[in-house]
């Protein structure tokens, strides 16, 4: 990734450049953070990021994020255009029944399945993000 000024990046174009689900692509970087886009459907995996918050914005569709907080579980629903931050140290599991496109902000090098996670299903890509084609 370059830090020099470049051309604007269309998120629709970025999303149309790949088909893989739960496999985020790095659109650009801001300071030490990756700006990632991903296509999602079905369930991700329960995981936690011990040292960083995780920012989600729903570009299209609807995203559910199950949270384990204070010994209880709850689920937040993010319709198109919504943003939500999962605080560091909170176990969470994103999902989308009908599919969604999302934008994420995470420190560069952050693993998509967190610092700790349950068993990773085959459809979830364990990655720090892929460069766009």
N, C-alpha and C positions, 0 to 999 in steps of 0.2 A: 504494500500500500504506500502511496505517496503522500507527503504532507504539503505538496505544492498545490496551488489552486488548479482545479481541473474543470471539466464540464459538469453541469448539473446531472444528477443521476435520477432517472425516473424509476420509482419503486415498482410501478406496474411492469415496466420492461425488465427490471431486475428479477421480479417474481416469475415472469414468463420464461426466464432463461434456464430454469431447472424444474424438475417434477418431484424429486425426492421429498418425502414427508419427514418431519422431525429432524431435518438436516440443515441447520441455519447457514446462510451465506453472509459473508461480511461485505456490506455495501460501502462503508467508509470507516474512518476512525476519527474520533474527537478526543484530543489529548491522549490519555491512556485507555480509552474506551472504544470497543467495537460497536458499530451500529450494524445490527444483523436483521435480516428478514428470513422468515421461514414459512413454509406451508405445513399445516398440521391437520390431522384427522385421527379420530380414535383417541387412545390414551397414551400419555408419555409415561413417566416412571416417578414414583415418590423419590424426592431428592432434597438436599439442602445445600445451600451455599453459606458456609460458616462466616466468611469475611466480607461478603458483599451483598447489597440489595440487588434485586433483579427487576428491571423496568419492562413492562409489557404494554404495547399499544396494538389494538385490533384494527387492522386495515380493512379487512373484509370478513364476513361471517360472524361467528360467535365463539368465544373462548370461555371455558369454565376453569377455574383454578381452585382445587381442593387444598385446604390448609389444615395443618395440625398445630393448634395453638393452645397452650395452657391445659393440656390433657384432653382437649375436645377437637372435633373436626367440624369445619364449616366450608361451604363452597361459595365463591364469588362468581358472578356472571358478568362477563364483559361483552356487551354488544359492539357492533362496528363503531369505531370512533372513540372507544373508551380506552383509558389508561389505568394501570394498576401497578403498584410496587409491592413486591414480596420482600419483606424485611429480611436482612441477613439472619441466619440461624433458624428460620421457619421452614419446616418440612412442607413441601408443596408438590402437587401433581396436576399439570395442565391437561386439558382434554377438550375435544370438540367433536360432537356427534356428527354434524353435517360438514365439517371442515372449515378452516379459517386461514387467513394470511395475517401474520403478525410481524411487528417490529420490536426488537429488543435492544436495550443498552446494557452492556456488561463490560467489566474490565477486560482488556485484551488478554487472551489466554485462559479465560474462564471456561471450564468444561461444561458441556451441555447437560450433563447428569450430576452436576454439583460435586462437592467434596465427599459426600456420602450418598449412597442411593441403594434402593432395593434392586432386585435382579432386573437387568435391562433386557426388555423384549427385543426380538430381532428387528422390528420396524423402527427402532430408535437409534439414531446415529450418535455414537459417543465421539464428540469432536469439540474442538475449540473454535469451530467455524471454518467454512470453506471460502476461498476467494471466488468471486463471481466469474463465470466464464468470459 
